[in-house]
Amino acid sequence: MLDDYEPLIPNEVTDYYLQRVGFECEDVRLKRLLSLAAQKFVSDIAADAYQHARIRANATGGRSRANQPSGPASARDKTKTTLMMEDLSSALSEYGITSRKPEFYI
């Protein structure tokens, strides 16, 4: 099935990173399988970061939204979610990856 499947991560990008770590393989299907695994990993992290952002938004904005009038504008505001670095850091920490801002950004 991987012969016809084209992952979102281009083959050239996968080849570049596999070459950097010293992995040599001519089987395109195996490279596509690794691309698919990387795609799934990034997708899981993004979904977890989104969930953290939704939890954060509901925790901080839940009380203030109750006093706002209902209508199309307020419905649009409820669906708008902004991902922040804290959300991404929380999601990455679940996978054992530590992320922090460089000293000059603090």
C-alpha positions in Angstrom: 0.0 0.0 0.0 2.9 2.4 0.5 3.9 2.2 -3.1 1.1 4.5 -4.1 0.8 6.5 -0.9 2.5 10.0 -0.8 3.0 11.2 2.7 2.8 14.9 3.7 6.5 14.9 4.4 8.3 14.9 1.1 10.7 12.1 0.3 13.6 14.5 -0.1 13.1 15.8 3.4 13.0 12.2 4.8 16.1 11.3 2.7 18.0 14.4 4.1 17.3 13.6 7.8 17.9 9.9 7.3 21.3 10.7 5.7 22.2 13.0 8.6 21.7 10.2 11.1 23.6 7.7 9.0 20.6 5.6 7.9 21.1 4.1 4.4 18.3 2.3 2.7 17.1 2.2 -0.9 13.6 0.8 -0.1 11.2 3.7 -0.8 8.4 2.0 1.1 10.5 1.9 4.3 11.3 5.6 3.9 7.6 6.4 3.4 6.7 4.4 6.5 9.2 6.5 8.5 7.7 9.6 7.0 4.2 8.4 8.0 5.4 7.7 11.5 6.9 11.2 11.8 3.7 12.7 10.4 1.6 10.8 13.0 4.0 12.0 15.8 3.7 15.6 14.7 0.0 15.3 14.4 -0.4 13.8 17.9 1.7 16.6 19.4 -0.4 19.3 17.6 -3.7 17.7 18.7 -2.4 17.5 22.3 -1.3 21.2 22.2 -4.7 22.1 20.8 -6.4 20.3 23.7 -4.1 22.1 26.2 -5.1 25.4 24.6 -8.8 24.6 24.8 -8.5 23.7 28.5 -6.5 26.9 29.2 -9.1 29.0 27.3 -12.0 27.4 29.1 -10.3 27.8 32.5 -9.6 31.5 32.0 -12.5 32.7 29.8 -15.4 30.6 31.1 -16.7 33.2 33.6 -16.3 36.2 31.4 -18.2 34.6 28.5 -21.2 33.9 30.7 -21.9 37.6 31.0 -21.6 38.3 27.2 -24.7 38.5 25.0 -25.3 35.5 22.8 -25.2 36.0 19.0 -23.1 35.2 15.9 -20.1 37.2 17.2 -20.0 35.5 20.6 -20.3 32.1 18.9 -17.3 32.9 16.7 -15.3 34.0 19.7 -15.9 30.6 21.5 -14.5 28.7 18.6 -11.4 30.8 18.1 -8.4 29.1 19.9 -4.9 30.5 20.0 -2.0 28.1 20.5 0.7 29.4 22.8 4.2 28.2 23.6 3.0 27.0 27.0 0.5 24.7 25.2 3.2 23.2 23.0 5.6 22.8 25.9 2.9 20.9 27.9 2.2 18.6 25.0 5.9 18.0 24.3 6.5 17.2 28.0 4.0 14.4 27.8 6.3 12.8 25.2 9.5 13.4 27.2 10.6 16.4 25.2 11.8 19.5 27.0 11.3 22.8 25.3 12.2 26.2 26.5 12.7 29.6 25.1 16.3 30.8 24.6 17.7 33.2 27.3 17.4 36.3 25.1 13.6 35.9 24.7 12.9 35.8 28.4 
